[in-house]
Amino acid sequence: MPIKSRAVVIPRRNTVELRTVQVLEPRAGDVLIRTAFTSISAGTERMLLDGRMPHPALLFPVVPGYETVGRVVQVGAKAPQSLLGQWVYIGGARCFRGVNPAWGGQSEYISAEAERVVPLEGIDPATGVILALAGTALHGVNLAGIHRSDRVLVLGQGIVGQLAARLARIQGAKFVAVADRVAVRLQASQADQIIDVTRQSLDEAIPEANINVLIEATGSMPALAGALPLLANHGRVLLLGYYDHIDIPYAPVFMREAQVLVAREWSFGPDGDLPRVRDLIASGALDVRGLLTHRVPLDRIQAAYRLALEDPTCLKLVIEWPHDGNGVVSA
């Protein structure tokens, strides 16, 4: 029997609601997760709310989200029984009846394949919502192939840019600079050089064309175009935002014989990016303190979306789901 579940639903453009939906019962290889914390990925969900997400399957009404932490409350016969009761991260699931799941993470209950969950193993549960974007940043940094002699510039100090700069340092980059126009974000940055572009232009801050890896994490093509002249010969450009179109001047890329790299998302599996960033956080190597800037209860979901999408001081928001009972209610 399907399970009744509260969920965040986007029924049409620019509208967010709480609804009761039906979650499919777990199969033999699945687990059922009761959600405790979720988050809002501002870049992706802004495009989804605007109706601009370039994917034909993403039709309204949708259950958004891919940043979910909860406890496993039911385990299928063929799933590892050791998962029962564990805190886990899950990157959404297509487990709903009568509503398009999109990513499907913003739901009170989630049924998903056991192999897709990531046990948190010592990480504070609320911190687990950061794994998706940390995994995405790690995937991009690995794709860029950062070497110990590399000089790295990260454009944008939203949550992905913050994580990318930290991970570039962990990978051994010789020098890491970050740039943004929001002072509060720059105060949280960890880098060798921190550039407030409202006070100093990039070419004033970095007078030589010596950047080996340019990481674009603003989602802005004009921001990227303005930084391309800073590339060293054979530099790499990593697109780590989400864009309607790629539109950059060709001459600076041609003259530097640069590579343009596109990072999609994290890699899956037991040795993939999600468990790797979990372990980096657990060990203290990846410092995420101060990056979870806001907490909002589920019943203020509209306010949570406004905060996440409109307030530049919000790096990462945690939505707190109420636990008013332990039972699973069948439809």
Phi, psi and omega per residue, in radians:
M1 nan 2.439 3.065
P2 -1.073 2.743 -3.098
I3 -1.894 2.311 3.060
K4 -1.274 2.365 -3.082
S5 -2.578 2.345 2.935
R6 -1.230 2.510 -3.136
A7 -2.644 2.672 2.962
V8 -1.415 2.232 -3.122
V9 -2.236 2.357 2.980
I10 -1.795 1.777 -3.049
P11 -1.428 -0.378 -3.120
R12 -2.865 3.064 -3.087
R13 -0.987 2.380 2.998
N14 1.066 0.527 3.124
T15 -2.362 2.302 3.092
V16 -2.191 2.293 -3.120
E17 -2.354 2.788 2.905
L18 -1.766 2.218 -3.134
R19 -2.349 2.855 2.943
T20 -1.658 2.200 -3.123
V21 -2.150 3.018 3.115
Q22 -1.878 2.193 3.092
V23 -1.808 2.317 3.128
L24 -1.161 2.460 3.138
E25 -1.127 2.493 -3.126
P26 -1.033 2.478 3.025
R27 -1.512 -3.089 -3.031
A28 -1.048 -0.618 -3.104
G29 -1.680 0.195 -3.059
D30 -1.811 2.945 2.938
V31 -2.217 2.737 3.033
L32 -1.917 2.233 -3.073
I33 -1.991 2.314 2.981
R34 -1.719 2.137 -3.002
T35 -1.296 2.408 3.029
A36 -2.007 -0.632 -3.086
F37 -2.481 2.437 2.966
T38 -2.361 3.080 3.064
S39 -2.520 3.096 -3.107
I40 -2.120 2.098 3.071
S41 -1.485 1.811 -2.907
A42 -1.032 -0.784 -3.086
G43 -1.091 -0.860 -3.107
T44 -1.172 -0.830 -3.013
E45 -1.341 -0.397 3.002
R46 -1.129 -0.771 3.115
M47 -1.158 -0.654 3.127
L48 -1.140 -0.797 3.117
L49 -1.110 -0.609 3.126
D50 -1.343 -0.130 -3.080
G51 1.289 0.423 -3.079
R52 -1.892 0.096 -3.103
M53 -1.177 2.068 -3.011
P54 -1.413 1.178 3.115
H55 -2.615 2.133 -3.026
P56 -1.129 -0.377 -3.097
A57 -1.421 -0.222 -3.045
L58 -1.557 1.361 -3.085
L59 -1.834 2.565 3.065
F60 -1.288 2.605 -0.109
P61 -1.380 2.577 -3.081
V62 -2.256 2.661 2.944
V63 -1.760 1.904 -3.067
P64 -1.472 3.135 2.935
G65 1.764 2.446 3.060
Y66 -2.509 0.515 -3.116
E67 -2.307 1.399 -3.000
T68 -2.164 2.369 3.033
V69 -2.200 2.373 3.088
G70 -2.869 -3.042 3.088
R71 -1.807 2.500 3.042
V72 -1.326 2.100 -3.097
V73 -1.922 -0.152 3.103
Q74 -2.686 2.453 -3.100
V75 -2.232 2.281 3.110
G76 -1.180 2.856 -3.049
A77 -1.074 -0.530 -3.091
K78 -1.804 0.130 3.103
A79 -1.678 2.722 3.126
P80 -1.047 2.082 -3.111
Q81 -1.171 -0.337 3.138
S82 -1.167 -0.259 3.136
L83 -1.300 -0.338 -3.077
L84 -1.033 2.202 3.125
G85 1.500 -0.128 -3.090
Q86 -1.379 2.606 2.933
W87 -1.363 2.276 -3.094
V88 -2.441 2.756 2.933
Y89 -1.775 2.498 3.033
I90 -2.425 2.321 -3.117
G91 -1.542 0.916 3.124
G92 1.387 3.020 -3.123
A93 -2.899 2.636 3.122
R94 -1.755 1.286 -2.948
C95 -2.168 0.432 -3.010
F96 -1.947 2.681 3.046
R97 -1.980 2.251 3.032
G98 1.497 0.048 3.095
V99 -2.586 2.484 3.129
N100 -1.201 2.166 -3.082
P101 -1.289 -0.376 -2.967
A102 0.871 -1.831 3.008
W103 -1.719 -0.550 2.961
G104 1.378 0.341 -3.070
G105 -1.518 -0.326 -3.056
Q106 -1.601 1.182 -3.098
S107 -2.459 2.550 3.141
E108 -1.090 -0.684 3.070
Y109 -2.131 2.488 3.094
I110 -2.370 2.237 3.035
S111 -1.828 2.195 -3.040
A112 -2.630 2.790 3.077
E113 -1.064 2.347 -3.101
A114 -1.021 -0.565 -3.094
E115 -1.218 -0.232 -3.114
R116 -1.616 -0.208 -3.127
V117 -1.459 2.633 3.127
V118 -2.076 1.862 3.061
P119 -1.028 2.431 -3.039
L120 -1.401 -0.475 2.932
E121 0.820 1.121 3.016
G122 1.732 -0.199 3.072
I123 -1.456 2.446 3.012
D124 -0.940 2.264 -3.035
P125 -0.944 -0.785 -3.118
A126 -1.063 -0.591 3.124
T127 -1.121 -0.410 -3.112
G128 -1.045 -0.387 -3.141
V129 -1.146 -0.257 -3.108
I130 -1.438 -0.178 -3.029
L131 -1.043 -0.666 -3.076
A132 -1.051 -0.905 -3.087
L133 -1.336 -0.509 3.021
A134 -1.153 -0.710 3.084
G135 -1.126 -0.681 3.087
T136 -1.110 -0.766 3.118
A137 -1.114 -0.731 3.119
L138 -1.112 -0.734 3.109
H139 -1.025 -0.757 3.134
G140 -1.156 -0.780 3.140
V141 -1.085 -0.693 3.078
N142 -1.132 -0.703 3.122
L143 -1.076 -0.634 3.139
A144 -1.247 -0.259 3.084
G145 1.056 0.923 -3.076
I146 -1.175 2.286 3.125
H147 -1.877 2.924 -3.091
R148 -1.209 -0.336 3.104
S149 -1.604 0.013 -3.017
D150 -1.364 2.499 2.942
R151 -1.837 2.207 -2.986
V152 -2.070 2.389 3.006
L153 -2.137 2.184 3.109
V154 -1.876 2.085 3.076
L155 -1.575 2.092 3.126
G156 1.729 2.238 3.113
Q157 -2.116 0.648 2.797
G158 -1.185 -2.992 -3.003
I159 -1.090 -0.708 -3.123
V160 -1.186 -0.738 3.109
G161 -1.129 -0.683 3.074
Q162 -1.020 -0.828 -3.105
L163 -1.193 -0.693 -3.140
A164 -1.089 -0.713 3.125
A165 -1.119 -0.758 3.111
R166 -1.107 -0.747 -3.109
L167 -1.216 -0.584 3.068
A168 -1.088 -0.665 3.090
R169 -1.175 -0.728 3.107
I170 -1.073 -0.642 3.132
Q171 -1.260 -0.128 3.021
G172 1.741 0.273 3.121
A173 -0.943 2.452 -3.125
K174 -1.144 -0.610 -3.043
F175 -2.670 2.354 3.108
V176 -2.249 2.168 3.024
A177 -2.026 2.599 3.087
V178 -2.271 2.667 -3.133
A179 -2.450 2.460 3.076
D180 -2.824 2.995 3.094
R181 -1.944 0.034 -3.107
V182 -1.873 1.994 -3.024
A183 -1.070 -0.684 -3.101
V184 -1.104 -0.664 3.093
R185 -1.151 -0.744 -3.126
L186 -1.136 -0.508 3.094
Q187 -1.130 -0.452 3.122
A188 -1.543 -0.137 -3.005
S189 -1.242 2.625 3.018
Q190 -2.164 1.888 -3.069
A191 -2.848 2.911 3.085
D192 -1.314 -0.534 3.121
Q193 -2.424 2.266 -3.116
I194 -2.070 2.097 -2.984
I195 -2.008 2.062 2.998
D196 -1.596 1.854 -3.007
V197 -1.298 -0.094 2.994
T198 -1.410 -0.246 -3.121
R199 -1.978 -0.430 -3.064
Q200 -2.618 2.309 3.125
S201 -1.288 2.786 -3.132
L202 -1.091 -0.720 -3.101
D203 -1.268 -0.368 2.984
E204 -1.307 -0.702 -3.109
A205 -1.268 -0.612 -3.135
I206 -2.200 1.496 -2.985
P207 -1.265 -0.285 -3.139
E208 -1.904 2.612 3.084
A209 -1.428 1.378 -2.997
N210 -2.268 0.326 -3.130
I211 -1.539 2.069 -3.139
N212 -1.433 -0.583 -3.126
V213 -2.319 2.070 3.111
L214 -1.900 1.984 -3.096
I215 -1.796 2.045 -3.138
E216 -1.656 1.977 -3.108
A217 -2.259 0.419 3.095
T218 -1.716 -0.405 -3.001
G219 1.399 0.218 -3.052
S220 -2.021 2.048 3.059
M221 -1.132 -0.697 3.082
P222 -1.053 -0.644 3.099
A223 -1.093 -0.743 3.124
L224 -1.142 -0.784 -3.112
A225 -1.011 -0.685 -3.134
G226 -1.199 -0.376 -3.107
A227 -1.675 -0.238 -3.065
L228 -1.005 -0.626 3.118
P229 -1.093 -0.223 3.128
L230 -1.426 -0.154 -3.111
L231 -1.146 2.436 2.944
A232 -1.370 2.938 3.054
N233 -1.010 2.415 3.137
H234 1.095 0.469 3.102
G235 -1.202 2.851 3.108
R236 -2.037 2.392 3.076
V237 -1.951 2.106 -3.136
L238 -1.890 2.105 3.079
L239 -1.576 1.914 -3.054
L240 -2.050 0.135 3.028
G241 -1.728 -2.835 3.052
Y242 -2.291 2.335 -2.898
Y243 -2.325 2.575 2.989
D244 -1.225 -0.731 -3.118
H245 -2.564 2.689 2.981
I246 -1.709 2.085 -3.068
D247 -2.538 1.649 -3.114
I248 -2.257 2.656 3.074
P249 -1.147 2.399 -3.042
Y250 -1.400 -0.572 -2.994
A251 -0.990 -0.873 -3.106
P252 -1.155 -0.525 3.083
V253 -1.238 -0.738 3.122
F254 -1.117 -0.818 -3.068
M255 -1.131 -0.546 3.133
R256 -1.602 -0.064 -3.034
E257 0.859 0.894 -3.021
A258 -1.459 2.756 2.994
Q259 -1.789 2.400 3.050
V260 -1.931 2.083 -3.042
L261 -2.006 2.462 3.136
V262 -2.070 2.142 3.111
A263 -1.749 2.213 -3.082
R264 -1.484 -1.190 3.134
E265 -2.810 -2.956 -3.134
W266 -1.233 2.775 3.013
S267 -1.560 2.549 -3.051
F268 -1.624 3.029 3.024
G269 1.855 2.921 -3.100
P270 -1.120 -0.382 3.078
D271 -1.911 0.323 -3.077
G272 -1.421 -2.971 -3.029
D273 -1.208 -0.583 -3.092
L274 -1.140 -0.914 3.074
P275 -1.129 -0.485 3.121
R276 -1.175 -0.796 3.133
V277 -1.243 -0.548 3.035
R278 -1.005 -0.808 -3.115
D279 -1.181 -0.616 3.097
L280 -1.143 -0.675 3.097
I281 -1.203 -0.786 -3.100
A282 -1.073 -0.636 -3.115
S283 -1.386 -0.242 -3.075
G284 1.566 -0.074 3.138
A285 -1.142 -0.688 3.072
L286 -1.774 1.901 -3.084
D287 -1.536 1.955 3.136
V288 -1.928 0.182 3.116
R289 -1.068 2.378 3.125
G290 1.498 -0.087 -3.120
L291 -1.550 -0.398 3.020
L292 -1.562 1.659 -2.896
T293 -1.624 -0.366 -3.055
H294 -2.458 2.579 3.049
R295 -2.285 2.314 -3.069
V296 -2.397 2.354 3.088
P297 -1.254 2.713 -3.072
L298 -0.990 -0.644 -3.064
D299 -1.215 -0.072 3.038
R300 -1.972 0.709 -3.007
I301 -1.107 -0.652 3.116
Q302 -1.113 -0.720 3.091
A303 -1.125 -0.638 3.121
A304 -1.078 -0.746 3.128
Y305 -1.159 -0.721 3.095
R306 -1.063 -0.746 -3.140
L307 -1.110 -0.840 -3.083
A308 -1.162 -0.610 -3.020
L309 -1.652 -0.346 -2.996
E310 -2.075 -0.366 -3.065
D311 -1.691 1.941 -3.099
P312 -1.159 -0.265 3.105
T313 -1.406 -0.171 -3.119
C314 -1.509 1.814 3.081
L315 -1.384 -0.896 3.126
K316 -2.608 2.262 -3.079
L317 -1.915 2.414 3.090
V318 -1.883 2.175 3.026
I319 -1.656 2.187 -3.101
E320 -1.686 2.099 -3.136
W321 -1.631 2.321 -3.103
P322 -1.255 2.571 3.033
H323 -2.047 1.666 -3.091
D324 -1.922 0.541 -3.122
G325 2.713 2.842 -3.077
N326 -1.964 -0.050 -3.063
G327 -1.456 2.783 3.037
V328 -1.789 2.146 -3.057
V329 -1.703 2.152 3.112
S330 -1.475 2.561 3.121
A331 -1.313 nan nan
